[in-house]
Every structure is written in structure tokens, then in C-alpha cells.
């Protein structure tokens, strides 16, 4: 198994914050990543109340608009190979699955059965530009962030896995750290994982100066200007 500069506990700790807050922290600890590495188009969450998910990416591609053209046993082998791939992880995972169809979401890979299977395999959820279904029967605690909701499987089948994929503008490779919630998803550089909590603590102290002023009766533009300067001086 590969070694990582973080632990399962480090990944779990990042679930305490929403994805926008993680993005804010990345602007500080990995400023070169400010303009990329996150989803840039709307996604549909299966649940708006589940906590964020954070884990190692298990990447793959699928199609659903047309039959695979492969023999049934080849399709089954591809599906089993995918499950084995997802299972081979020492830390919790997040699936990042790119739908390659011209109209992504024609057929849903995710529903009652696959959410339960993947939860049992150690995944916390999935980020996909494809479709999801069975919204009332998804495995408890398993989050889906998807392109669309759709009622049919169509001809859904796994194409490939383990390669770099792109979901709504977010490029993601195998074993990348992915954080996601109802706002979308972001890839966290490995060397930034353990730096994020302290960055969030600093950002929270800076924001408090502004938020406290906004809630007070002393708010003026002049006071805001002074508060912004004081916030910048907090280290």
C-alpha cells in the first residue's frame, strides 16, 4: 500500500467543514490552485443534510446511451474489476465517475444497489456528472453529488477505471484527496491536507472581525474599512 502524508483521522477531520470553507483554506495554503481543481458547474446532491465527504479518489468512466458492444461476461468482468479497484484502499474513498456520453446522465449507475455496494466497499459517496436515482432508497449516509436525476439504467456500463477524469471542470486522478458536499467538490493536494485546519482557524478569526461589525449598531463604511485593515493584520 502507498504511504500518504496524512492519516484517516486527518481526512475525517476535514469533514467538519463545508467545501467552500476548504476552498477558502486552499487559497491560503496552496495559492497556485486558486483558479482550478474544483467543480465549476452546478451539481445535484442526493441529500442536502448529509455532512461533507472526504477521501481518496477512485476514478472511472462510464457510458449509458448505447450498449457497450461487449459480451455479457466482459461487461460483468469490468463491473467486478471496478468493485475490486474501489475496495483496494487503505483509507476511506470518494468515487469520482465521469459519464462520457454526449448527453451525460442518460442512464443511472447510482441507485439503491450500487450505493449499498460501494458503502460496503468503504466509499463515502460519489461525485459524477452522470445521473442518480432511487433517491429514497440510497444507502444511509452515502452521499451522491451528480449532474442530473434520471429514472432509468439505460445501457449503463463501466468503460475504464484508475485514470484521470474530469467532472464539471474538476480534473481528478487516482488517489487524489477529494472533499465534496452539496456545493460541489474540490481536489486537495496531498501536502495541503494537514495544513488546512490551522488555515481555517486563521481565516475564522479574520472573518469574525468583519462579521462582528456587521452585527453591531456601529456599522459604517468607515468602520468596515478599518475592520478590513485589522483583519489583514491577524496572523
Phi and psi restraints in degrees (value plus and minus 20) as a CYANA .aco file:
   2 UNK   PHI     -88.1   -48.1
   2 UNK   PSI     138.4   178.4
   3 UNK   PHI    -120.0   -80.0
   3 UNK   PSI     125.7   165.7
   4 UNK   PHI    -145.2  -105.2
   4 UNK   PSI     131.1   171.1
   5 UNK   PHI    -103.0   -63.0
   5 UNK   PSI      11.2    51.2
   6 UNK   PHI    -179.1  -139.1
   6 UNK   PSI     147.7   187.7
   7 UNK   PHI    -137.6   -97.6
   7 UNK   PSI     153.8   193.8
   8 UNK   PHI     -79.3   -39.3
   8 UNK   PSI     -56.5   -16.5
   9 UNK   PHI     -84.3   -44.3
   9 UNK   PSI     -56.6   -16.6
  10 UNK   PHI     -83.9   -43.9
  10 UNK   PSI     -62.1   -22.1
  11 UNK   PHI     -86.8   -46.8
  11 UNK   PSI     -62.1   -22.1
  12 UNK   PHI     -82.0   -42.0
  12 UNK   PSI     -57.9   -17.9
  13 UNK   PHI     -80.9   -40.9
  13 UNK   PSI     -54.1   -14.1
  14 UNK   PHI     -91.4   -51.4
  14 UNK   PSI     -34.6     5.4
  15 UNK   PHI     -92.5   -52.5
  15 UNK   PSI     -28.4    11.6
  16 UNK   PHI     -93.7   -53.7
  16 UNK   PSI     -35.8     4.2
  17 UNK   PHI    -139.8   -99.8
  17 UNK   PSI     129.7   169.7
  18 UNK   PHI     -94.3   -54.3
  18 UNK   PSI     147.4   187.4
  19 UNK   PHI     -86.4   -46.4
  19 UNK   PSI     -57.2   -17.2
  20 UNK   PHI     -78.4   -38.4
  20 UNK   PSI     -57.6   -17.6
  21 UNK   PHI     -86.3   -46.3
  21 UNK   PSI     -58.8   -18.8
  22 UNK   PHI     -81.3   -41.3
  22 UNK   PSI     -63.3   -23.3
  23 UNK   PHI     -81.5   -41.5
  23 UNK   PSI     -60.3   -20.3
  24 UNK   PHI     -78.8   -38.8
  24 UNK   PSI     -64.9   -24.9
  25 UNK   PHI     -85.5   -45.5
  25 UNK   PSI     -57.5   -17.5
  26 UNK   PHI     -83.8   -43.8
  26 UNK   PSI     -50.7   -10.7
  27 UNK   PHI     -80.8   -40.8
  27 UNK   PSI     -46.8    -6.8
  28 UNK   PHI    -109.4   -69.4
  28 UNK   PSI     -66.6   -26.6
  29 UNK   PHI    -109.9   -69.9
  29 UNK   PSI     -37.7     2.3
  30 UNK   PHI    -161.7  -121.7
  30 UNK   PSI      46.4    86.4
  31 UNK   PHI     -78.7   -38.7
  31 UNK   PSI     -45.6    -5.6
  32 UNK   PHI     -87.9   -47.9
  32 UNK   PSI     -34.1     5.9
  33 UNK   PHI    -116.6   -76.6
  33 UNK   PSI     -11.5    28.5
  34 UNK   PHI     -81.3   -41.3
  34 UNK   PSI     -52.8   -12.8
  35 UNK   PHI    -119.6   -79.6
  35 UNK   PSI     -16.4    23.6
  36 UNK   PHI    -177.0  -137.0
  36 UNK   PSI     154.1   194.1
  37 UNK   PHI      77.0   117.0
  37 UNK   PSI     -10.5    29.5
  38 UNK   PHI    -160.2  -120.2
  38 UNK   PSI     141.8   181.8
  39 UNK   PHI     -90.1   -50.1
  39 UNK   PSI     123.5   163.5
  40 UNK   PHI    -144.3  -104.3
  40 UNK   PSI     -12.9    27.1
  41 UNK   PHI    -150.4  -110.4
  41 UNK   PSI     137.7   177.7
  42 UNK   PHI     -82.5   -42.5
  42 UNK   PSI     124.5   164.5
  43 UNK   PHI    -146.6  -106.6
  43 UNK   PSI     134.2   174.2
  44 UNK   PHI    -123.4   -83.4
  44 UNK   PSI      98.0   138.0
  45 UNK   PHI    -102.9   -62.9
  45 UNK   PSI     119.0   159.0
  46 UNK   PHI     -85.8   -45.8
  46 UNK   PSI     -50.7   -10.7
  47 UNK   PHI    -158.6  -118.6
  47 UNK   PSI     117.0   157.0
  48 UNK   PHI    -114.2   -74.2
  48 UNK   PSI     -21.0    19.0
  49 UNK   PHI    -129.8   -89.8
  49 UNK   PSI     -33.7     6.3
  50 UNK   PHI     -88.9   -48.9
  50 UNK   PSI     129.7   169.7
  51 UNK   PHI     -89.9   -49.9
  51 UNK   PSI     146.4   186.4
  52 UNK   PHI     -79.1   -39.1
  52 UNK   PSI     139.3   179.3
  53 UNK   PHI    -134.2   -94.2
  53 UNK   PSI     130.5   170.5
  54 UNK   PHI    -175.7  -135.7
  54 UNK   PSI     102.2   142.2
  55 UNK   PHI    -190.9  -150.9
  55 UNK   PSI    -197.3  -157.3
  56 UNK   PHI     -95.2   -55.2
  56 UNK   PSI     115.8   155.8
  57 UNK   PHI     -92.2   -52.2
  57 UNK   PSI     114.4   154.4
  58 UNK   PHI    -134.5   -94.5
  58 UNK   PSI      90.3   130.3
  59 UNK   PHI    -123.3   -83.3
  59 UNK   PSI     129.3   169.3
  60 UNK   PHI    -188.1  -148.1
  60 UNK   PSI     153.0   193.0
  61 UNK   PHI    -148.9  -108.9
  61 UNK   PSI     133.9   173.9
  62 UNK   PHI    -163.7  -123.7
  62 UNK   PSI     146.0   186.0
  63 UNK   PHI    -158.5  -118.5
  63 UNK   PSI     137.8   177.8
  64 UNK   PHI    -167.0  -127.0
  64 UNK   PSI     -33.5     6.5
  65 UNK   PHI     -90.2   -50.2
  65 UNK   PSI     -46.9    -6.9
  66 UNK   PHI    -160.2  -120.2
  66 UNK   PSI     138.1   178.1
  67 UNK   PHI     -77.8   -37.8
  67 UNK   PSI     132.6   172.6
  68 UNK   PHI     -87.8   -47.8
  68 UNK   PSI     -45.3    -5.3
  69 UNK   PHI      61.8   101.8
  69 UNK   PSI     -18.0    22.0
  70 UNK   PHI    -119.1   -79.1
  70 UNK   PSI     139.1   179.1
  71 UNK   PHI     -85.1   -45.1
  71 UNK   PSI     134.0   174.0
  72 UNK   PHI     -76.1   -36.1
  72 UNK   PSI     -60.5   -20.5
  73 UNK   PHI     -88.4   -48.4
  73 UNK   PSI     -47.8    -7.8
  74 UNK   PHI     -91.9   -51.9
  74 UNK   PSI     -62.7   -22.7
  75 UNK   PHI     -80.1   -40.1
  75 UNK   PSI     -63.9   -23.9
  76 UNK   PHI     -83.3   -43.3
  76 UNK   PSI     -61.1   -21.1
  77 UNK   PHI     -83.2   -43.2
  77 UNK   PSI     -58.5   -18.5
  78 UNK   PHI     -84.4   -44.4
  78 UNK   PSI     -60.1   -20.1
  79 UNK   PHI     -86.3   -46.3
  79 UNK   PSI     -64.9   -24.9
  80 UNK   PHI     -85.2   -45.2
  80 UNK   PSI     -59.6   -19.6
  81 UNK   PHI     -80.5   -40.5
  81 UNK   PSI     -59.7   -19.7
  82 UNK   PHI     -81.6   -41.6
  82 UNK   PSI     -66.9   -26.9
  83 UNK   PHI     -80.7   -40.7
  83 UNK   PSI     -61.5   -21.5
  84 UNK   PHI     -83.3   -43.3
  84 UNK   PSI     -59.6   -19.6
  85 UNK   PHI     -82.4   -42.4
  85 UNK   PSI     -66.1   -26.1
  86 UNK   PHI     -83.3   -43.3
  86 UNK   PSI     -56.8   -16.8
  87 UNK   PHI     -91.4   -51.4
  87 UNK   PSI     -43.9    -3.9
  88 UNK   PHI    -103.8   -63.8
  88 UNK   PSI      55.9    95.9
  89 UNK   PHI    -170.0  -130.0
  89 UNK   PSI     117.2   157.2
  90 UNK   PHI    -104.9   -64.9
  90 UNK   PSI     -34.6     5.4
  91 UNK   PHI    -146.3  -106.3
  91 UNK   PSI     144.4   184.4
  92 UNK   PHI     -76.5   -36.5
  92 UNK   PSI     131.5   171.5
  93 UNK   PHI    -143.7  -103.7
  93 UNK   PSI     140.4   180.4
  94 UNK   PHI    -147.9  -107.9
  94 UNK   PSI     105.4   145.4
  95 UNK   PHI     -99.9   -59.9
  95 UNK   PSI     114.1   154.1
  96 UNK   PHI    -142.9  -102.9
  96 UNK   PSI      87.0   127.0
  97 UNK   PHI    -140.5  -100.5
  97 UNK   PSI      96.8   136.8
  98 UNK   PHI    -113.8   -73.8
  98 UNK   PSI     106.1   146.1
  99 UNK   PHI    -107.3   -67.3
  99 UNK   PSI      99.5   139.5
 100 UNK   PHI    -109.2   -69.2
 100 UNK   PSI     -25.7    14.3
 101 UNK   PHI     -82.5   -42.5
 101 UNK   PSI     134.0   174.0
 102 UNK   PHI     -79.3   -39.3
 102 UNK   PSI     -54.6   -14.6
 103 UNK   PHI    -135.5   -95.5
 103 UNK   PSI      69.4   109.4
 104 UNK   PHI     -78.6   -38.6
 104 UNK   PSI     120.1   160.1
 105 UNK   PHI      78.4   118.4
 105 UNK   PSI     -12.8    27.2
 106 UNK   PHI     -78.8   -38.8
 106 UNK   PSI     -57.7   -17.7
 107 UNK   PHI    -153.7  -113.7
 107 UNK   PSI     121.8   161.8
 108 UNK   PHI    -112.8   -72.8
 108 UNK   PSI     104.7   144.7
 109 UNK   PHI    -102.0   -62.0
 109 UNK   PSI     -51.2   -11.2
 110 UNK   PHI    -120.7   -80.7
 110 UNK   PSI     107.2   147.2
 111 UNK   PHI    -184.8  -144.8
 111 UNK   PSI    -172.5  -132.5
 112 UNK   PHI     -77.2   -37.2
 112 UNK   PSI     -69.3   -29.3
 113 UNK   PHI     -89.9   -49.9
 113 UNK   PSI     -72.9   -32.9
 114 UNK   PHI     -89.9   -49.9
 114 UNK   PSI     -48.2    -8.2
 115 UNK   PHI     -88.0   -48.0
 115 UNK   PSI     -59.5   -19.5
 116 UNK   PHI     -87.9   -47.9
 116 UNK   PSI     -61.5   -21.5
 117 UNK   PHI     -80.7   -40.7
 117 UNK   PSI     -69.6   -29.6
 118 UNK   PHI     -90.2   -50.2
 118 UNK   PSI     -52.4   -12.4
 119 UNK   PHI     -81.6   -41.6
 119 UNK   PSI     -62.8   -22.8
 120 UNK   PHI     -85.2   -45.2
 120 UNK   PSI     -46.2    -6.2
 121 UNK   PHI    -101.4   -61.4
 121 UNK   PSI     -25.3    14.7
 122 UNK   PHI      84.1   124.1
 122 UNK   PSI     -15.4    24.6
 123 UNK   PHI    -103.9   -63.9
 123 UNK   PSI     126.2   166.2
 124 UNK   PHI    -111.1   -71.1
 124 UNK   PSI     -42.1    -2.1
 125 UNK   PHI     149.3   189.3
 125 UNK   PSI    -188.6  -148.6
 126 UNK   PHI    -162.1  -122.1
 126 UNK   PSI     126.8   166.8
 127 UNK   PHI    -136.4   -96.4
 127 UNK   PSI     104.2   144.2
 128 UNK   PHI    -169.9  -129.9
 128 UNK   PSI     130.4   170.4
 129 UNK   PHI    -108.5   -68.5
 129 UNK   PSI     -21.2    18.8
 130 UNK   PHI    -104.1   -64.1
 130 UNK   PSI    -179.6  -139.6
 131 UNK   PHI    -130.3   -90.3
 131 UNK   PSI     142.3   182.3
 132 UNK   PHI    -152.4  -112.4
 132 UNK   PSI     141.3   181.3
 133 UNK   PHI    -172.7  -132.7
 133 UNK   PSI    -192.5  -152.5
 134 UNK   PHI      35.4    75.4
 134 UNK   PSI      24.3    64.3
 135 UNK   PHI     -79.5   -39.5
 135 UNK   PSI     -47.9    -7.9
 136 UNK   PHI    -108.2   -68.2
 136 UNK   PSI     -21.1    18.9
 137 UNK   PHI    -145.8  -105.8
 137 UNK   PSI      -7.6    32.4
 138 UNK   PHI     -86.0   -46.0
 138 UNK   PSI     125.3   165.3
 139 UNK   PHI     -72.5   -32.5
 139 UNK   PSI     113.6   153.6
 140 UNK   PHI     -75.1   -35.1
 140 UNK   PSI     109.7   149.7
 141 UNK   PHI      62.7   102.7
 141 UNK   PSI     -24.1    15.9
 142 UNK   PHI    -112.3   -72.3
 142 UNK   PSI     100.5   140.5
 143 UNK   PHI    -117.5   -77.5
 143 UNK   PSI     119.1   159.1
 144 UNK   PHI    -141.7  -101.7
 144 UNK   PSI     107.6   147.6
 145 UNK   PHI    -138.2   -98.2
 145 UNK   PSI      90.9   130.9
 146 UNK   PHI    -152.5  -112.5
 146 UNK   PSI     148.3   188.3
 147 UNK   PHI     -93.8   -53.8
 147 UNK   PSI     -63.0   -23.0
 148 UNK   PHI    -170.1  -130.1
 148 UNK   PSI     147.3   187.3
 149 UNK   PHI    -127.0   -87.0
 149 UNK   PSI     115.0   155.0
 150 UNK   PHI    -167.4  -127.4
 150 UNK   PSI     124.0   164.0
 151 UNK   PHI    -104.3   -64.3
 151 UNK   PSI     -34.3     5.7
 152 UNK   PHI    -134.3   -94.3
 152 UNK   PSI     131.9   171.9
 153 UNK   PHI     -91.3   -51.3
 153 UNK   PSI     -51.5   -11.5
 154 UNK   PHI      32.4    72.4
 154 UNK   PSI    -149.9  -109.9
 155 UNK   PHI    -131.6   -91.6
 155 UNK   PSI      18.6    58.6
 156 UNK   PHI     -79.3   -39.3
 156 UNK   PSI     114.7   154.7
 157 UNK   PHI    -175.8  -135.8
 157 UNK   PSI     127.5   167.5
 158 UNK   PHI     -92.1   -52.1
 158 UNK   PSI     113.4   153.4
 159 UNK   PHI    -116.2   -76.2
 159 UNK   PSI     -72.3   -32.3
 160 UNK   PHI    -176.6  -136.6
 160 UNK   PSI     142.4   182.4
 161 UNK   PHI    -171.1  -131.1
 161 UNK   PSI     135.6   175.6
 162 UNK   PHI      73.6   113.6
 162 UNK   PSI     -22.2    17.8
 163 UNK   PHI    -120.4   -80.4
 163 UNK   PSI     154.5   194.5
 164 UNK   PHI     -92.1   -52.1
 164 UNK   PSI     119.5   159.5
 165 UNK   PHI    -149.6  -109.6
 165 UNK   PSI     151.2   191.2
 166 UNK   PHI    -157.0  -117.0
 166 UNK   PSI     104.8   144.8
 167 UNK   PHI    -143.8  -103.8
 167 UNK   PSI      91.7   131.7
 168 UNK   PHI      29.9    69.9
 168 UNK   PSI      24.5    64.5
 169 UNK   PHI      71.3   111.3
 169 UNK   PSI     -27.8    12.2
 170 UNK   PHI    -117.2   -77.2
 170 UNK   PSI      89.6   129.6
 171 UNK   PHI     -97.1   -57.1
 171 UNK   PSI     118.6   158.6
 172 UNK   PHI    -168.1  -128.1
 172 UNK   PSI     114.2   154.2
 173 UNK   PHI    -134.0   -94.0
 173 UNK   PSI     144.7   184.7
 174 UNK   PHI     -72.3   -32.3
 174 UNK   PSI     114.2   154.2
 175 UNK   PHI      53.0    93.0
 175 UNK   PSI     -15.5    24.5
 176 UNK   PHI     -83.7   -43.7
 176 UNK   PSI     133.7   173.7
 177 UNK   PHI    -109.5   -69.5
 177 UNK   PSI     103.0   143.0
 178 UNK   PHI    -136.0   -96.0
 178 UNK   PSI     113.2   153.2
 179 UNK   PHI    -138.6   -98.6
 179 UNK   PSI     113.0   153.0
 180 UNK   PHI    -169.2  -129.2
 180 UNK   PSI     129.7   169.7
 181 UNK   PHI    -174.9  -134.9
 181 UNK   PSI    -182.0  -142.0
 182 UNK   PHI     -85.4   -45.4
 182 UNK   PSI     -32.2     7.8
 183 UNK   PHI    -103.7   -63.7
 183 UNK   PSI     -43.3    -3.3
 184 UNK   PHI     119.3   159.3
 184 UNK   PSI    -174.3  -134.3
 185 UNK   PHI    -161.6  -121.6
 185 UNK   PSI     137.2   177.2
 186 UNK   PHI    -164.5  -124.5
 186 UNK   PSI     124.6   164.6
 187 UNK   PHI    -112.3   -72.3
 187 UNK   PSI     109.1   149.1
 188 UNK   PHI    -124.6   -84.6
 188 UNK   PSI     101.6   141.6
 189 UNK   PHI     -76.0   -36.0
 189 UNK   PSI     122.4   162.4
 190 UNK   PHI     -74.0   -34.0
 190 UNK   PSI     -61.8   -21.8
 191 UNK   PHI     -97.2   -57.2
 191 UNK   PSI     -22.3    17.7
 192 UNK   PHI    -119.5   -79.5
 192 UNK   PSI     -34.5     5.5
 193 UNK   PHI     -75.0   -35.0
 193 UNK   PSI     -70.4   -30.4
 194 UNK   PHI     -99.2   -59.2
 194 UNK   PSI     -29.9    10.1
 195 UNK   PHI    -108.3   -68.3
 195 UNK   PSI     -35.9     4.1
 196 UNK   PHI     -87.1   -47.1
 196 UNK   PSI     -64.6   -24.6
 197 UNK   PHI     -75.6   -35.6
 197 UNK   PSI     -64.5   -24.5
 198 UNK   PHI     -88.2   -48.2
 198 UNK   PSI     -53.8   -13.8
 199 UNK   PHI     -85.6   -45.6
 199 UNK   PSI     -60.0   -20.0
 200 UNK   PHI     -85.6   -45.6
 200 UNK   PSI     -59.0   -19.0
 201 UNK   PHI     -82.1   -42.1
 201 UNK   PSI     -61.4   -21.4
 202 UNK   PHI     -86.2   -46.2
 202 UNK   PSI     -65.3   -25.3
 203 UNK   PHI     -82.3   -42.3
 203 UNK   PSI     -57.0   -17.0
 204 UNK   PHI     -85.0   -45.0
 204 UNK   PSI     -59.1   -19.1
 205 UNK   PHI     -87.0   -47.0
 205 UNK   PSI     -57.5   -17.5
 206 UNK   PHI     -87.6   -47.6
 206 UNK   PSI     -63.0   -23.0
 207 UNK   PHI     -87.2   -47.2
 207 UNK   PSI     -51.8   -11.8
 208 UNK   PHI     -80.0   -40.0
 208 UNK   PSI     -56.4   -16.4
 209 UNK   PHI     -79.4   -39.4
 209 UNK   PSI     -62.9   -22.9
 210 UNK   PHI     -92.6   -52.6
 210 UNK   PSI     -65.4   -25.4
 211 UNK   PHI     -86.8   -46.8
 211 UNK   PSI     -58.6   -18.6
 212 UNK   PHI     -82.4   -42.4
 212 UNK   PSI     -60.7   -20.7
 213 UNK   PHI     -84.0   -44.0
 213 UNK   PSI     -63.3   -23.3
 214 UNK   PHI     -80.4   -40.4
 214 UNK   PSI     -50.5   -10.5
 215 UNK   PHI    -107.4   -67.4
 215 UNK   PSI     -24.4    15.6
 216 UNK   PHI    -116.6   -76.6
 216 UNK   PSI     146.5   186.5
 217 UNK   PHI    -101.5   -61.5
 217 UNK   PSI     -24.8    15.2
 218 UNK   PHI    -115.2   -75.2
 218 UNK   PSI      -8.8    31.2
 219 UNK   PHI     -88.7   -48.7
 219 UNK   PSI     106.7   146.7
 220 UNK   PHI    -165.3  -125.3
 220 UNK   PSI     145.7   185.7
 221 UNK   PHI     -83.1   -43.1
 221 UNK   PSI     -58.2   -18.2
 222 UNK   PHI     -82.7   -42.7
 222 UNK   PSI     -62.3   -22.3
 223 UNK   PHI     -86.3   -46.3
 223 UNK   PSI     -55.8   -15.8
 224 UNK   PHI     -84.7   -44.7
 224 UNK   PSI     -61.6   -21.6
 225 UNK   PHI     -79.7   -39.7
 225 UNK   PSI     -63.3   -23.3
 226 UNK   PHI     -87.8   -47.8
 226 UNK   PSI     -58.6   -18.6
 227 UNK   PHI     -86.3   -46.3
 227 UNK   PSI     -58.7   -18.7
 228 UNK   PHI     -82.0   -42.0
 228 UNK   PSI     -59.7   -19.7
 229 UNK   PHI     -85.9   -45.9
 229 UNK   PSI     -61.4   -21.4
 230 UNK   PHI     -86.5   -46.5
 230 UNK   PSI     -59.4   -19.4
 231 UNK   PHI     -81.6   -41.6
 231 UNK   PSI     -59.9   -19.9
 232 UNK   PHI     -83.5   -43.5
 232 UNK   PSI     -44.8    -4.8
 233 UNK   PHI    -106.4   -66.4
 233 UNK   PSI     -27.0    13.0
 234 UNK   PHI     -99.6   -59.6
 234 UNK   PSI     106.4   146.4
